[in-house]
Amino acid sequence: MNKILVIGSSNTDLVARVERFPLAGETIEGRYFLQAMGGKGANQAMAAHRAGGDVTFVTCLGNDLNGQNAFKYYQEEGLDVSLSLQVNDVPSGTAMIWVDDRGENCIVITPGANKKLSPDHILRIEEAIAAADLVVLQMEIPYNTIKTVCDLSWKNKTKVLLNVAPVRAVDHSLFEKIDILVVNETEAEAISGKKTETDGKEVVADSLLAKGVQTVVLTLGEQGCFFKNRQMSYSVPAFKVSAVDTTGAGDTFCGALAAQLSKGKNWEESLKFATAASAICVTRMGAQPSIPTGKEILEFLKRSTELKLK
């Protein structure tokens, strides 16, 4: 099995379930409250780990109760965080999440220690980047840190999967060092300048490929996902489930995809597996509590196949 190095954010999620989102100045009563581990980097690392990948997670946490609990939790889960940082001058990152009865969410992130994951630390772990077969990145850590990771990965011929979430502008020189770009419709449209509704997903993907990336994966929610590189393209339909909470679905997709690719699975198998993982995720509350294991994903795929055959 190939080695996966996930570099990114870690947060403590404070989740409130509500009937609807409040208006400005309005106070409403929540249905219930959940505190759990989150952060896009941590979610993707945990998803890849639970799906059976050989994962090391690099993050930065504060030397506070949330940070201490997070390190303990990762260790109990068997996730390698030995290359991570702990700092004293800022608190660990947090995310305040509202989830309504339709399963939609609103999120406010306070980055905290995530902003302390610096290029200097990345330079100190170049050996780990060189030893990895795939580096997985998101956009909740400093942009210069992301650029440094991509530069070192390029130098050491390590493949990079970049999830441009939360969306932000990306330098053309960075795109050229990305092997796999994973974006949802909003993210794809923001960085491509094209619209899936009017231009079509092929045009959006082509625009991103023209920027220099090798492979584009568009996640399309209830429409599944669309894959394209310079040799082939195809769509993978979504699985029909009743959504409870969409938080972490995209991260679960990315982590599960990375795990399957690290095992040498082909694109079609890997994307179907990742789509199934995200389908399971939205039927549960919370980010990391909702991430399925590899066994659960395979059982879900088996049941889905059996239903189609009936």
Secondary structure as GFF3:
##gff-version 3
##sequence-region A 1 310
A	DSSP	beta_strand	3	7	.	.	.	ID=ss1
A	DSSP	beta_strand	11	17	.	.	.	ID=ss2
A	DSSP	beta_strand	32	38	.	.	.	ID=ss3
A	DSSP	alpha_helix	40	50	.	.	.	ID=ss4
A	DSSP	beta_strand	54	58	.	.	.	ID=ss5
A	DSSP	beta_strand	60	62	.	.	.	ID=ss6
A	DSSP	alpha_helix	65	77	.	.	.	ID=ss7
A	DSSP	beta_strand	85	87	.	.	.	ID=ss8
A	DSSP	beta_strand	93	99	.	.	.	ID=ss9
A	DSSP	beta_strand	105	110	.	.	.	ID=ss10
A	DSSP	three_ten_helix	112	116	.	.	.	ID=ss11
A	DSSP	alpha_helix	119	124	.	.	.	ID=ss12
A	DSSP	alpha_helix	126	131	.	.	.	ID=ss13
A	DSSP	beta_strand	134	137	.	.	.	ID=ss14
A	DSSP	alpha_helix	143	155	.	.	.	ID=ss15
A	DSSP	beta_strand	159	163	.	.	.	ID=ss16
A	DSSP	alpha_helix	172	175	.	.	.	ID=ss17
A	DSSP	beta_strand	180	184	.	.	.	ID=ss18
A	DSSP	alpha_helix	185	192	.	.	.	ID=ss19
A	DSSP	alpha_helix	196	199	.	.	.	ID=ss20
A	DSSP	alpha_helix	201	209	.	.	.	ID=ss21
A	DSSP	beta_strand	215	219	.	.	.	ID=ss22
A	DSSP	three_ten_helix	221	223	.	.	.	ID=ss23
A	DSSP	beta_strand	225	229	.	.	.	ID=ss24
A	DSSP	beta_strand	233	236	.	.	.	ID=ss25
A	DSSP	alpha_helix	249	262	.	.	.	ID=ss26
A	DSSP	alpha_helix	267	281	.	.	.	ID=ss27
A	DSSP	three_ten_helix	288	290	.	.	.	ID=ss28
A	DSSP	alpha_helix	294	309	.	.	.	ID=ss29
###
